[in-house]
Amino acid sequence: MTTNADLTSYYRTLRHRCTELGRSLTAEQAATMSPCCPEWSVKDLFAHLVGVPVDVLEGNLEGAATAAWADGHVERRGDDSLAQILDEWDEAGPRVEALLEVAALDIDPRFFLDCWTHEWDIRQALGLAAEPDMDIPNHLLARSVEMLTEMKADGGFDPVTLVVATPDGEQRLVLGDAGQEVAGEVPLSTFDYCRVLVGRRSAAQIKALSPVANPDQLVVFSPAATDITDPAQLG
């Protein structure tokens, strides 16, 4: 069973990996625009990554998870260098991790999935391949499907079974009302499920997964405007 300490450790590992990556980038790389977040540069993605925990610590959660809230993280750090942004994350990180140690399981799973997502947005923008760290996605898989089911409850969608390939074998998770007849199956990896979930695949890419794969049902907000290819090395 996943614990507060587990999720805190996964976040800390991701933060350290991202800050190490950030400090290795050139000014040109930091200014590279992100196809996954077309209005943001790589530096802006880092500004958002630090803005979330800072806002959590300061209680600035009105409008959390909205575009305006996220854009505020970028705007407030517009004059900062990437090094200054990473320094801010180094300072805020241990403080938010102390909070996570006692409350991680009570926090919206999007807090963790957002960090994981933007690490891959950065890698995608720069074409930096790596073996994905799947601790956060694997341990929040069931919770994220429950979250998506609740968010799409009023959409009139027929339930579908997500057939997700995980390190422990195949997981079959019903997206939608499990008491209704399931329309069909959507097979995908945990990595691709998480990228679909947060709109890092186009509608065409999602529809290609299965005859019953509906972008309106599978994506929290909206699909990507163009096809997204990640440089992940999945073995």
BELBELBEL-V558711 format. One record per residue. N is the residue number from 1. RES is the residue in one letter. SS is DSSP state (H for helix, E for strand, - for the rest). PHI is phi in whole degrees, 0 to 359 (none if undefined). OMEGA is omega in whole degrees, -180 to 180 (NA if undefined). Layout:
N&RES&SS&PHI&OMEGA  N&RES&SS&PHI&OMEGA
//
This chain:
1&M&-&none&179  2&T&-&291&-179  3&T&-&244&174  4&N&H&303&-179  5&A&H&296&179  6&D&H&299&-177  7&L&H&297&177  8&T&H&297&180  9&S&H&296&179  10&Y&H&295&179  11&Y&H&295&-179  12&R&H&300&179  13&T&H&298&179  14&L&H&297&-179  15&R&H&299&-180  16&H&H&296&180  17&R&H&295&-179  18&C&H&291&-180  19&T&H&292&176  20&E&H&297&177  21&L&H&298&-178  22&G&H&301&-178  23&R&H&285&179  24&S&-&268&-172  25&L&-&276&173  26&T&-&279&177  27&A&H&299&179  28&E&H&295&178  29&Q&H&296&-180  30&A&H&297&-179  31&A&-&271&-179  32&T&-&296&-180  33&M&E&280&-176  34&S&-&264&174  35&P&-&298&-180  36&C&-&284&177  37&C&-&230&-166  38&P&-&303&-179  39&E&-&267&-176  40&W&-&245&170  41&S&E&270&175  42&V&H&301&177  43&K&H&300&179  44&D&H&296&178  45&L&H&298&177  46&F&H&294&178  47&A&H&299&177  48&H&H&291&-179  49&L&H&300&177  50&V&H&275&-178  51&G&H&296&-180  52&V&H&297&-180  53&P&H&297&178  54&V&H&297&179  55&D&H&294&177  56&V&H&298&-179  57&L&H&295&-177  58&E&H&270&180  59&G&-&72&180  60&N&-&271&-172  61&L&-&246&176  62&E&-&293&-178  63&G&-&77&-179  64&A&-&304&179  65&A&-&74&174  66&T&-&264&179  67&A&H&297&-179  68&A&H&296&179  69&W&H&297&-180  70&A&H&294&179  71&D&H&298&178  72&G&H&298&178  73&H&H&299&-178  74&V&H&288&-177  75&E&H&298&-178  76&R&H&292&-178  77&R&-&245&-176  78&G&-&299&-179  79&D&-&266&-180  80&D&-&276&173  81&S&-&281&176  82&L&H&299&179  83&A&H&299&178  84&Q&H&295&178  85&I&H&297&180  86&L&H&292&175  87&D&H&299&179  88&E&H&297&179  89&W&H&293&177  90&D&H&300&-179  91&E&H&280&-176  92&A&H&281&-175  93&G&H&305&-179  94&P&H&300&-180  95&R&H&289&178  96&V&H&288&178  97&E&H&293&174  98&A&H&296&176  99&L&H&291&-179  100&L&H&297&-179  101&E&H&304&-178  102&V&H&247&-172  103&A&H&219&-173  104&A&H&303&-177  105&L&H&290&-180  106&D&H&267&-178  107&I&-&271&177  108&D&-&310&-178  109&P&-&300&178  110&R&H&296&176  111&F&H&303&-177  112&F&H&282&-179  113&L&H&295&178  114&D&H&296&179  115&C&H&297&-180  116&W&H&300&-179  117&T&H&301&-174  118&H&H&286&171  119&E&H&301&-179  120&W&H&283&172  121&D&H&298&179  122&I&H&295&180  123&R&H&297&-180  124&Q&H&295&-179  125&A&H&298&-175  126&L&H&261&-178  127&G&-&67&-177  128&L&-&263&-179  129&A&-&280&176  130&A&-&193&173  131&E&-&284&-177  132&P&-&296&170  133&D&-&277&-172  134&M&-&260&-178  135&D&H&301&-178  136&I&H&296&179  137&P&H&301&-178  138&N&H&296&-176  139&H&H&276&179  140&L&H&247&-176  141&L&H&302&-177  142&A&H&297&-180  143&R&H&296&-179  144&S&H&289&176  145&V&H&292&175  146&E&H&298&179  147&M&H&299&-179  148&L&H&295&177  149&T&H&300&180  150&E&H&295&-178  151&M&H&292&-177  152&K&-&256&-174  153&A&-&300&-177  154&D&-&264&-176  155&G&-&274&180  156&G&-&74&-178  157&F&-&274&171  158&D&-&286&178  159&P&-&298&173  160&V&E&230&176  161&T&E&261&174  162&L&E&275&178  163&V&E&258&-169  164&V&E&255&177  165&A&E&280&-180  166&T&E&236&178  167&P&-&300&-179  168&D&-&267&-178  169&G&E&113&-176  170&E&E&286&172  171&Q&E&248&179  172&R&E&248&-174  173&L&E&235&-180  174&V&E&277&174  175&L&E&262&-176  176&G&-&118&-178  177&D&-&288&-177  178&A&-&294&179  179&G&-&278&180  180&Q&-&260&179  181&E&-&292&-178  182&V&-&280&-175  183&A&-&285&-178  184&G&-&164&-175  185&E&E&242&174  186&V&E&237&180  187&P&E&274&178  188&L&E&192&176  189&S&E&279&176  190&T&H&299&179  191&F&H&302&-177  192&D&H&292&176  193&Y&H&302&-178  194&C&H&293&178  195&R&H&287&174  196&V&H&297&-176  197&L&H&309&-174  198&V&-&257&172  199&G&-&79&177  200&R&-&258&170  201&R&-&220&178  202&S&E&285&177  203&A&H&301&180  204&A&H&295&178  205&Q&H&296&-180  206&I&H&291&-180  207&K&H&297&-180  208&A&-&287&-179  209&L&-&291&-174  210&S&-&189&176  211&P&-&300&-179  212&V&-&255&180  213&A&-&280&-177  214&N&-&253&-180  215&P&H&305&-179  216&D&H&294&-179  217&Q&H&268&-170  218&L&H&266&-175  219&V&-&248&-179  220&V&-&300&-179  221&F&-&252&-180  222&S&-&209&179  223&P&-&292&175  224&A&E&294&-179  225&A&-&288&179  226&T&-&227&178  227&D&-&300&179  228&I&-&244&176  229&T&-&243&-179  230&D&-&270&-180  231&P&-&274&-177  232&A&-&295&174  233&Q&-&259&-172  234&L&-&266&177  235&G&-&79&NA
//
